[in-house]
Amino acid sequence: MKTPSSDPMLSGSNNRPCLCIVVIAAPLIWAAYFFGSAVVVKEHKDRFVRWDMIETVQKGDISDHCRPRGSEPLPKGVMVKTSNLELQPLWGPVIENNKQIGAERSLLTLAVGIKQKKVVNDIVRKFLRGNFTVMLFHYDGVVDEWKNLEWSSQVIHISAVNQTKWWFAKRFLHPDIVSEYEYIFLWDEDIGVENFDPTRYLMIVKDEGLEISQPALDTVKSDVHHLITARVSSSRVHRRMYKLRGQGRCDGHSTAPPCVGWVEMMVPVFSKAAWRCAWHMVQNDLIHAWGLDQLLGYCSQGDRTRKVGVVDSEYIVHLGLPTLGVIENNQTNSGSRLIDTRVNVRQRSFDEMQIFRQRWRDAVKEDQCWVDPYSTLKNGTPS
């Protein structure tokens, strides 16, 4: 007589393989679930880490000294760190960045008004023949009346009414924009260039190792304000002046401006290295830049007694024409008349010079790491 089994799965040998499969499969399923979950969790974790890193980089929290600030999210190979002022055609082949500007190219910038159109025309034509890029700063807001000159479409025009060239320079001549130009000419408009050749001038500047320079002034025809800018007819270049009588004497032992290491703010010429330094010294709100000339020697890339000079063999005429501060008023019944506010402009210039000198003195006191290479000057600046 057979005894009935209460569990069919245990009732016979035919059911034993099923039991083995279940016993073996259970750990495998558990292991697959465990490792699969770990992989999914790791993948999600890696994804979150990647996005967290991207967000951190985009916020600028990770610094990389090899990259310009703000470019961290970009691959290095696509970055273009500098720019230039060369005009681009709307069609035709693309000129690659590194082939945009040929060797030995420099930049002329002029602050101009329409009343000096003839003088400016003479200047621009001479510089364009010397392979210069030219930019005009229109302080009177008049641009269209320059279009009839043959070179007008070849130069860059920027207009802002009643602004100085230093206002324009601070905003449009950032060192990264002009770094592809060997020299930057930052000139006024009232300059006669009959006896000046920009190509020969640059040859002399390079040969003499001048980082900051200016052409000398014709002493007969020019409005000369500072003795050091006057032309020495028998000289190629001079770096100092001599004044042996009266106040402010200068001799062969002088080491400070205006005896040595000094150019006038009317027609300065900077190497790109010197301009990179000088641009940082130009104050954003002090638009006349009075007082800056006495401190430009700090940007001369070395000894200002050797690196700053006046070129005598290529000289100019300073016409001394009234520009900023003379306004034409057309609102009277009797016709247009000129309003001369140059006295007010001069007062503003003087006030700015005092402010700049005080800022320099304060900066010298606050910067404990700065060492004045010209310690013979009190606080690094003329008293």
C-alpha beads as a LAMMPS data file, in Angstrom:
LAMMPS data file: protein, C-alpha beads

383 atoms
382 bonds

1 atom types
1 bond types

-500.0 500.0 xlo xhi
-500.0 500.0 ylo yhi
-500.0 500.0 zlo zhi

Masses

1 110.0

Atoms # bond

1 1 1 0.000 0.000 0.000
2 1 1 1.458 3.354 -1.147
3 1 1 1.716 6.191 1.285
4 1 1 0.507 9.434 -0.331
5 1 1 3.017 12.269 -0.322
6 1 1 1.971 15.651 0.959
7 1 1 4.516 17.498 -1.247
8 1 1 4.502 16.609 -4.953
9 1 1 7.908 18.222 -5.476
10 1 1 9.476 15.777 -3.030
11 1 1 7.547 12.787 -4.093
12 1 1 9.906 11.441 -6.715
13 1 1 13.263 11.567 -8.403
14 1 1 11.740 13.108 -11.538
15 1 1 11.220 16.407 -9.684
16 1 1 14.792 16.775 -8.385
17 1 1 16.212 18.639 -11.492
18 1 1 13.614 21.395 -11.094
19 1 1 14.649 21.902 -7.508
20 1 1 18.324 22.140 -8.505
21 1 1 17.577 24.723 -11.190
22 1 1 15.724 26.923 -8.733
23 1 1 18.478 26.610 -6.129
24 1 1 21.181 27.502 -8.685
25 1 1 19.226 30.259 -10.479
26 1 1 18.313 32.204 -7.387
27 1 1 21.868 33.326 -6.542
28 1 1 22.553 34.118 -10.180
29 1 1 19.479 36.330 -10.417
30 1 1 20.422 38.040 -7.158
31 1 1 23.990 38.613 -8.359
32 1 1 22.808 39.990 -11.701
33 1 1 20.447 42.324 -9.933
34 1 1 23.131 43.497 -7.529
35 1 1 25.826 44.096 -10.132
36 1 1 23.366 45.573 -12.621
37 1 1 22.152 48.033 -10.016
38 1 1 25.734 48.937 -9.202
39 1 1 26.477 49.639 -12.865
40 1 1 23.351 51.792 -13.234
41 1 1 24.140 53.694 -10.068
42 1 1 27.750 54.222 -11.168
43 1 1 26.613 55.438 -14.599
44 1 1 24.213 57.926 -13.070
45 1 1 26.843 58.979 -10.564
46 1 1 29.425 59.554 -13.318
47 1 1 26.885 61.521 -15.299
48 1 1 26.117 63.761 -12.347
49 1 1 29.829 64.223 -11.681
50 1 1 30.428 65.232 -15.291
51 1 1 27.612 67.765 -15.254
52 1 1 28.763 69.054 -11.895
53 1 1 32.260 69.582 -13.314
54 1 1 30.861 71.338 -16.391
55 1 1 28.766 73.628 -14.216
56 1 1 31.762 74.349 -12.007
57 1 1 33.943 75.166 -15.021
58 1 1 31.277 77.395 -16.554
59 1 1 31.028 79.298 -13.292
60 1 1 34.784 79.820 -13.407
61 1 1 35.466 77.950 -10.163
62 1 1 38.286 75.923 -11.725
63 1 1 41.309 77.970 -12.736
64 1 1 43.628 77.000 -15.570
65 1 1 46.567 79.347 -16.016
66 1 1 47.011 78.100 -19.578
67 1 1 43.578 79.352 -20.620
68 1 1 42.108 82.860 -20.786
69 1 1 39.511 83.376 -18.085
70 1 1 36.039 82.513 -19.332
71 1 1 37.249 80.059 -21.990
72 1 1 37.420 77.036 -19.651
73 1 1 34.402 75.257 -21.196
74 1 1 36.037 75.330 -24.657
75 1 1 38.617 72.999 -26.207
76 1 1 41.942 74.804 -26.439
77 1 1 42.370 74.269 -30.157
78 1 1 39.337 76.356 -31.095
79 1 1 40.240 79.438 -29.034
80 1 1 41.439 82.664 -30.681
81 1 1 42.981 84.735 -27.896
82 1 1 43.554 87.975 -29.814
83 1 1 41.934 90.047 -32.527
84 1 1 42.900 92.894 -34.864
85 1 1 41.423 95.819 -36.759
86 1 1 41.631 94.413 -40.280
87 1 1 38.514 94.726 -42.437
88 1 1 36.962 91.479 -43.712
89 1 1 35.260 90.998 -47.114
90 1 1 31.672 89.762 -47.255
91 1 1 32.536 87.140 -49.879
92 1 1 35.504 85.339 -51.378
93 1 1 38.088 83.091 -49.715
94 1 1 38.612 83.169 -45.972
95 1 1 41.949 84.571 -44.847
96 1 1 43.229 82.498 -41.939
97 1 1 43.871 84.280 -38.662
98 1 1 47.611 83.758 -38.678
99 1 1 47.872 85.068 -42.238
100 1 1 45.676 88.108 -41.708
101 1 1 48.428 90.634 -41.009
102 1 1 51.736 90.602 -42.786
103 1 1 55.025 91.169 -41.026
104 1 1 56.050 94.680 -40.004
105 1 1 52.492 96.034 -39.872
106 1 1 51.707 98.865 -37.452
107 1 1 48.691 100.946 -36.459
108 1 1 47.962 104.671 -36.742
109 1 1 45.112 106.120 -34.704
110 1 1 44.027 109.746 -35.004
111 1 1 41.462 111.798 -33.108
112 1 1 39.921 113.931 -35.879
113 1 1 37.374 116.630 -36.628
114 1 1 36.088 117.620 -40.045
115 1 1 37.711 121.072 -39.823
116 1 1 41.143 119.447 -40.045
117 1 1 40.188 117.293 -43.027
118 1 1 43.013 118.519 -45.263
119 1 1 45.715 117.990 -42.620
120 1 1 44.368 114.544 -41.753
121 1 1 44.248 113.617 -45.427
122 1 1 47.965 114.310 -45.770
123 1 1 48.752 112.218 -42.703
124 1 1 46.622 109.219 -43.650
125 1 1 47.848 109.043 -47.227
126 1 1 51.471 108.960 -46.085
127 1 1 50.836 106.231 -43.501
128 1 1 48.785 104.031 -45.829
129 1 1 51.711 103.984 -48.253
130 1 1 53.798 102.622 -45.369
131 1 1 51.628 99.500 -44.842
132 1 1 49.778 100.861 -41.807
133 1 1 46.310 100.079 -40.579
134 1 1 44.494 103.360 -39.826
135 1 1 41.704 104.101 -37.364
136 1 1 40.018 107.512 -37.056
137 1 1 38.320 108.665 -33.860
138 1 1 35.686 111.242 -34.854
139 1 1 35.178 113.505 -31.841
140 1 1 32.734 115.816 -33.648
141 1 1 30.345 113.077 -34.800
142 1 1 30.918 113.863 -38.496
143 1 1 31.714 110.759 -40.545
144 1 1 29.894 110.954 -43.882
145 1 1 31.813 114.029 -45.046
146 1 1 34.998 111.933 -45.155
147 1 1 33.588 109.509 -47.710
148 1 1 34.749 111.501 -50.734
149 1 1 38.399 110.758 -49.902
150 1 1 39.765 107.783 -51.841
151 1 1 41.045 106.029 -48.728
152 1 1 37.920 106.469 -46.575
153 1 1 36.645 102.913 -47.085
154 1 1 40.074 101.483 -46.240
155 1 1 40.201 102.869 -42.703
156 1 1 38.103 102.288 -39.600
157 1 1 35.835 105.089 -38.411
158 1 1 34.632 105.357 -34.806
159 1 1 32.447 108.253 -33.733
160 1 1 31.668 109.625 -30.265
161 1 1 30.910 113.313 -29.788
162 1 1 33.234 115.443 -27.607
163 1 1 35.473 112.580 -26.496
164 1 1 39.255 112.661 -26.329
165 1 1 41.669 110.250 -27.995
166 1 1 42.420 108.722 -24.593
167 1 1 38.732 107.990 -24.077
168 1 1 38.740 106.226 -27.452
169 1 1 42.041 104.465 -26.755
170 1 1 40.902 102.989 -23.455
171 1 1 37.806 101.532 -25.078
172 1 1 38.954 100.492 -28.549
173 1 1 42.700 99.795 -28.275
174 1 1 42.733 96.995 -25.731
175 1 1 46.135 95.247 -25.861
176 1 1 44.567 91.979 -27.034
177 1 1 42.985 93.833 -29.961
178 1 1 46.172 95.547 -31.115
179 1 1 48.675 92.843 -30.156
180 1 1 49.246 91.886 -33.798
181 1 1 50.608 95.360 -34.611
182 1 1 54.266 96.077 -33.951
183 1 1 53.806 99.754 -33.076
184 1 1 50.820 101.882 -32.140
185 1 1 50.816 105.579 -33.105
186 1 1 48.350 107.485 -30.919
187 1 1 48.352 110.930 -32.510
188 1 1 46.502 114.213 -32.490
189 1 1 45.243 115.579 -35.786
190 1 1 47.059 118.940 -36.038
191 1 1 50.330 117.491 -37.308
192 1 1 52.279 118.452 -40.425
193 1 1 54.134 115.475 -41.910
194 1 1 55.976 117.042 -44.836
195 1 1 59.345 115.994 -43.371
196 1 1 58.187 112.716 -41.848
197 1 1 58.303 109.212 -43.296
198 1 1 56.694 106.536 -41.057
199 1 1 58.677 103.665 -42.573
200 1 1 62.035 105.347 -41.984
201 1 1 60.857 106.377 -38.524
202 1 1 60.192 102.780 -37.502
203 1 1 63.555 101.662 -38.856
204 1 1 65.237 104.191 -36.568
205 1 1 63.095 103.258 -33.561
206 1 1 63.967 99.574 -33.947
207 1 1 67.640 100.283 -34.505
208 1 1 67.791 102.493 -31.399
209 1 1 65.755 100.090 -29.254
210 1 1 63.072 102.656 -28.383
211 1 1 59.901 101.248 -26.844
212 1 1 58.230 104.651 -26.391
213 1 1 59.073 107.501 -28.747
214 1 1 57.880 110.494 -30.711
215 1 1 59.101 112.484 -33.720
216 1 1 60.821 115.755 -32.880
217 1 1 59.120 119.098 -33.529
218 1 1 60.261 121.601 -36.130
219 1 1 61.269 124.506 -33.895
220 1 1 60.548 127.169 -36.530
221 1 1 57.025 126.157 -37.593
222 1 1 55.792 124.284 -34.521
223 1 1 53.991 125.197 -31.362
224 1 1 56.604 123.810 -28.918
225 1 1 55.512 123.398 -25.291
226 1 1 58.362 121.267 -23.948
227 1 1 62.039 121.716 -24.695
228 1 1 62.760 117.979 -24.883
229 1 1 60.481 117.653 -27.935
230 1 1 62.398 120.289 -29.958
231 1 1 64.400 118.964 -32.883
232 1 1 68.183 118.777 -32.624
233 1 1 69.177 119.295 -36.245
234 1 1 72.539 117.531 -35.998
235 1 1 71.107 114.477 -34.236
236 1 1 69.377 111.255 -35.232
237 1 1 67.766 110.611 -31.836
238 1 1 67.999 112.294 -28.458
239 1 1 66.902 110.881 -25.110
240 1 1 67.448 113.808 -22.751
241 1 1 67.463 117.575 -22.664
242 1 1 69.821 120.040 -21.009
243 1 1 68.692 123.074 -19.053
244 1 1 71.483 124.521 -16.936
245 1 1 69.805 127.693 -15.685
246 1 1 66.678 128.598 -13.801
247 1 1 64.230 126.206 -12.222
248 1 1 63.908 122.605 -13.320
249 1 1 67.516 122.154 -14.356
250 1 1 68.510 119.163 -16.463
251 1 1 72.014 117.851 -17.018
252 1 1 73.810 114.663 -17.968
253 1 1 73.112 113.123 -14.567
254 1 1 69.331 113.647 -14.622
255 1 1 67.285 110.452 -14.445
256 1 1 63.701 111.713 -14.220
257 1 1 61.147 113.320 -16.562
258 1 1 60.975 115.780 -18.172
259 1 1 64.771 115.805 -18.438
260 1 1 64.883 112.208 -19.677
261 1 1 62.511 109.300 -20.298
262 1 1 59.713 111.539 -21.507
263 1 1 57.560 112.144 -24.611
264 1 1 54.622 114.470 -25.122
265 1 1 51.095 113.042 -25.199
266 1 1 50.455 114.736 -28.527
267 1 1 52.211 112.191 -30.807
268 1 1 53.391 109.192 -28.765
269 1 1 54.467 105.958 -30.443
270 1 1 54.384 102.709 -28.447
271 1 1 55.738 99.259 -29.103
272 1 1 53.005 96.693 -28.524
273 1 1 54.708 95.608 -25.288
274 1 1 54.884 99.190 -24.023
275 1 1 51.267 99.826 -24.979
276 1 1 50.118 96.708 -23.122
277 1 1 51.526 98.339 -19.990
278 1 1 50.428 101.911 -20.770
279 1 1 46.822 100.881 -21.516
280 1 1 46.483 99.661 -17.942
281 1 1 47.740 103.008 -16.648
282 1 1 45.179 104.994 -18.695
283 1 1 42.318 105.743 -16.322
284 1 1 38.796 105.035 -17.533
285 1 1 37.357 108.291 -16.179
286 1 1 40.315 110.678 -16.626
287 1 1 39.887 111.332 -20.321
288 1 1 42.573 114.003 -20.853
289 1 1 45.417 111.839 -19.453
290 1 1 47.346 114.804 -18.072
291 1 1 50.186 113.575 -15.877
292 1 1 50.438 110.241 -17.655
293 1 1 53.412 111.441 -19.724
294 1 1 55.599 111.803 -16.633
295 1 1 55.052 108.140 -15.727
296 1 1 55.159 106.426 -19.118
297 1 1 58.779 105.504 -18.455
298 1 1 57.554 102.734 -16.157
299 1 1 56.213 101.040 -19.307
300 1 1 59.439 101.342 -21.321
301 1 1 60.327 97.648 -20.873
302 1 1 63.590 98.538 -19.190
303 1 1 65.655 101.614 -18.429
304 1 1 63.661 104.683 -19.456
305 1 1 66.854 106.660 -20.006
306 1 1 67.579 104.340 -22.954
307 1 1 64.181 103.009 -24.033
308 1 1 62.368 106.373 -24.370
309 1 1 63.476 108.937 -26.934
310 1 1 62.738 111.619 -29.521
311 1 1 63.591 110.995 -33.188
312 1 1 65.212 114.083 -34.736
313 1 1 65.835 112.914 -38.305
314 1 1 62.117 112.277 -38.896
315 1 1 60.369 115.350 -37.587
316 1 1 56.930 116.940 -37.696
317 1 1 55.207 120.300 -37.327
318 1 1 52.804 120.835 -34.458
319 1 1 50.247 123.259 -35.889
320 1 1 48.625 123.951 -32.516
321 1 1 45.091 124.175 -33.929
322 1 1 42.149 124.568 -31.521
323 1 1 40.067 121.379 -31.486
324 1 1 38.225 120.132 -28.389
325 1 1 36.317 122.839 -26.594
326 1 1 35.369 124.900 -29.642
327 1 1 31.696 124.259 -30.383
328 1 1 29.630 125.587 -33.271
329 1 1 26.233 126.773 -32.060
330 1 1 23.526 126.996 -34.755
331 1 1 20.608 127.914 -32.524
332 1 1 20.861 131.725 -32.679
333 1 1 18.776 133.938 -34.966
334 1 1 21.861 135.703 -36.284
335 1 1 23.374 132.469 -37.594
336 1 1 25.994 130.089 -36.315
337 1 1 28.606 131.197 -33.854
338 1 1 31.508 129.549 -32.083
339 1 1 31.435 128.886 -28.356
340 1 1 34.912 128.560 -26.913
341 1 1 35.016 126.396 -23.789
342 1 1 38.732 125.626 -23.960
343 1 1 39.286 127.360 -20.612
344 1 1 36.883 124.857 -19.036
345 1 1 38.567 121.984 -20.854
346 1 1 41.948 123.084 -19.560
347 1 1 40.638 123.320 -16.003
348 1 1 39.208 119.809 -16.265
349 1 1 42.580 118.604 -17.575
350 1 1 44.403 120.166 -14.637
351 1 1 41.941 118.669 -12.148
352 1 1 42.416 115.236 -13.722
353 1 1 46.183 115.525 -13.380
354 1 1 45.856 116.140 -9.645
355 1 1 43.509 113.181 -9.278
356 1 1 45.839 110.895 -11.239
357 1 1 48.881 111.882 -9.193
358 1 1 46.988 111.197 -5.980
359 1 1 45.861 107.800 -7.273
360 1 1 49.477 106.933 -8.084
361 1 1 50.667 107.948 -4.623
362 1 1 47.876 105.945 -2.977
363 1 1 48.611 102.897 -5.125
364 1 1 52.310 103.011 -4.241
365 1 1 51.489 103.077 -0.529
366 1 1 48.939 100.252 -0.742
367 1 1 50.928 97.820 -2.921
368 1 1 53.447 96.247 -0.557
369 1 1 54.819 94.004 -3.316
370 1 1 55.656 96.798 -5.755
371 1 1 59.244 97.999 -5.974
372 1 1 59.996 101.343 -7.612
373 1 1 62.913 100.920 -10.042
374 1 1 63.362 104.698 -10.008
375 1 1 63.654 105.198 -6.284
376 1 1 65.319 108.593 -6.727
377 1 1 61.808 109.984 -7.235
378 1 1 59.637 110.534 -4.220
379 1 1 56.837 107.938 -4.310
380 1 1 57.870 107.080 -7.862
381 1 1 56.363 110.257 -9.281
382 1 1 57.513 113.829 -9.800
383 1 1 56.554 116.175 -6.981

Bonds

1 1 1 2
2 1 2 3
3 1 3 4
4 1 4 5
5 1 5 6
6 1 6 7
7 1 7 8
8 1 8 9
9 1 9 10
10 1 10 11
11 1 11 12
12 1 12 13
13 1 13 14
14 1 14 15
15 1 15 16
16 1 16 17
17 1 17 18
18 1 18 19
19 1 19 20
20 1 20 21
21 1 21 22
22 1 22 23
23 1 23 24
24 1 24 25
25 1 25 26
26 1 26 27
27 1 27 28
28 1 28 29
29 1 29 30
30 1 30 31
31 1 31 32
32 1 32 33
33 1 33 34
34 1 34 35
35 1 35 36
36 1 36 37
37 1 37 38
38 1 38 39
39 1 39 40
40 1 40 41
41 1 41 42
42 1 42 43
43 1 43 44
44 1 44 45
45 1 45 46
46 1 46 47
47 1 47 48
48 1 48 49
49 1 49 50
50 1 50 51
51 1 51 52
52 1 52 53
53 1 53 54
54 1 54 55
55 1 55 56
56 1 56 57
57 1 57 58
58 1 58 59
59 1 59 60
60 1 60 61
61 1 61 62
62 1 62 63
63 1 63 64
64 1 64 65
65 1 65 66
66 1 66 67
67 1 67 68
68 1 68 69
69 1 69 70
70 1 70 71
71 1 71 72
72 1 72 73
73 1 73 74
74 1 74 75
75 1 75 76
76 1 76 77
77 1 77 78
78 1 78 79
79 1 79 80
80 1 80 81
81 1 81 82
82 1 82 83
83 1 83 84
84 1 84 85
85 1 85 86
86 1 86 87
87 1 87 88
88 1 88 89
89 1 89 90
90 1 90 91
91 1 91 92
92 1 92 93
93 1 93 94
94 1 94 95
95 1 95 96
96 1 96 97
97 1 97 98
98 1 98 99
99 1 99 100
100 1 100 101
101 1 101 102
102 1 102 103
103 1 103 104
104 1 104 105
105 1 105 106
106 1 106 107
107 1 107 108
108 1 108 109
109 1 109 110
110 1 110 111
111 1 111 112
112 1 112 113
113 1 113 114
114 1 114 115
115 1 115 116
116 1 116 117
117 1 117 118
118 1 118 119
119 1 119 120
120 1 120 121
121 1 121 122
122 1 122 123
123 1 123 124
124 1 124 125
125 1 125 126
126 1 126 127
127 1 127 128
128 1 128 129
129 1 129 130
130 1 130 131
131 1 131 132
132 1 132 133
133 1 133 134
134 1 134 135
135 1 135 136
136 1 136 137
137 1 137 138
138 1 138 139
139 1 139 140
140 1 140 141
141 1 141 142
142 1 142 143
143 1 143 144
144 1 144 145
145 1 145 146
146 1 146 147
147 1 147 148
148 1 148 149
149 1 149 150
150 1 150 151
151 1 151 152
152 1 152 153
153 1 153 154
154 1 154 155
155 1 155 156
156 1 156 157
157 1 157 158
158 1 158 159
159 1 159 160
160 1 160 161
161 1 161 162
162 1 162 163
163 1 163 164
164 1 164 165
165 1 165 166
166 1 166 167
167 1 167 168
168 1 168 169
169 1 169 170
170 1 170 171
171 1 171 172
172 1 172 173
173 1 173 174
174 1 174 175
175 1 175 176
176 1 176 177
177 1 177 178
178 1 178 179
179 1 179 180
180 1 180 181
181 1 181 182
182 1 182 183
183 1 183 184
184 1 184 185
185 1 185 186
186 1 186 187
187 1 187 188
188 1 188 189
189 1 189 190
190 1 190 191
191 1 191 192
192 1 192 193
193 1 193 194
194 1 194 195
195 1 195 196
196 1 196 197
197 1 197 198
198 1 198 199
199 1 199 200
200 1 200 201
201 1 201 202
202 1 202 203
203 1 203 204
204 1 204 205
205 1 205 206
206 1 206 207
207 1 207 208
208 1 208 209
209 1 209 210
210 1 210 211
211 1 211 212
212 1 212 213
213 1 213 214
214 1 214 215
215 1 215 216
216 1 216 217
217 1 217 218
218 1 218 219
219 1 219 220
220 1 220 221
221 1 221 222
222 1 222 223
223 1 223 224
224 1 224 225
225 1 225 226
226 1 226 227
227 1 227 228
228 1 228 229
229 1 229 230
230 1 230 231
231 1 231 232
232 1 232 233
233 1 233 234
234 1 234 235
235 1 235 236
236 1 236 237
237 1 237 238
238 1 238 239
239 1 239 240
240 1 240 241
241 1 241 242
242 1 242 243
243 1 243 244
244 1 244 245
245 1 245 246
246 1 246 247
247 1 247 248
248 1 248 249
249 1 249 250
250 1 250 251
251 1 251 252
252 1 252 253
253 1 253 254
254 1 254 255
255 1 255 256
256 1 256 257
257 1 257 258
258 1 258 259
259 1 259 260
260 1 260 261
261 1 261 262
262 1 262 263
263 1 263 264
264 1 264 265
265 1 265 266
266 1 266 267
267 1 267 268
268 1 268 269
269 1 269 270
270 1 270 271
271 1 271 272
272 1 272 273
273 1 273 274
274 1 274 275
275 1 275 276
276 1 276 277
277 1 277 278
278 1 278 279
279 1 279 280
280 1 280 281
281 1 281 282
282 1 282 283
283 1 283 284
284 1 284 285
285 1 285 286
286 1 286 287
287 1 287 288
288 1 288 289
289 1 289 290
290 1 290 291
291 1 291 292
292 1 292 293
293 1 293 294
294 1 294 295
295 1 295 296
296 1 296 297
297 1 297 298
298 1 298 299
299 1 299 300
300 1 300 301
301 1 301 302
302 1 302 303
303 1 303 304
304 1 304 305
305 1 305 306
306 1 306 307
307 1 307 308
308 1 308 309
309 1 309 310
310 1 310 311
311 1 311 312
312 1 312 313
313 1 313 314
314 1 314 315
315 1 315 316
316 1 316 317
317 1 317 318
318 1 318 319
319 1 319 320
320 1 320 321
321 1 321 322
322 1 322 323
323 1 323 324
324 1 324 325
325 1 325 326
326 1 326 327
327 1 327 328
328 1 328 329
329 1 329 330
330 1 330 331
331 1 331 332
332 1 332 333
333 1 333 334
334 1 334 335
335 1 335 336
336 1 336 337
337 1 337 338
338 1 338 339
339 1 339 340
340 1 340 341
341 1 341 342
342 1 342 343
343 1 343 344
344 1 344 345
345 1 345 346
346 1 346 347
347 1 347 348
348 1 348 349
349 1 349 350
350 1 350 351
351 1 351 352
352 1 352 353
353 1 353 354
354 1 354 355
355 1 355 356
356 1 356 357
357 1 357 358
358 1 358 359
359 1 359 360
360 1 360 361
361 1 361 362
362 1 362 363
363 1 363 364
364 1 364 365
365 1 365 366
366 1 366 367
367 1 367 368
368 1 368 369
369 1 369 370
370 1 370 371
371 1 371 372
372 1 372 373
373 1 373 374
374 1 374 375
375 1 375 376
376 1 376 377
377 1 377 378
378 1 378 379
379 1 379 380
380 1 380 381
381 1 381 382
382 1 382 383
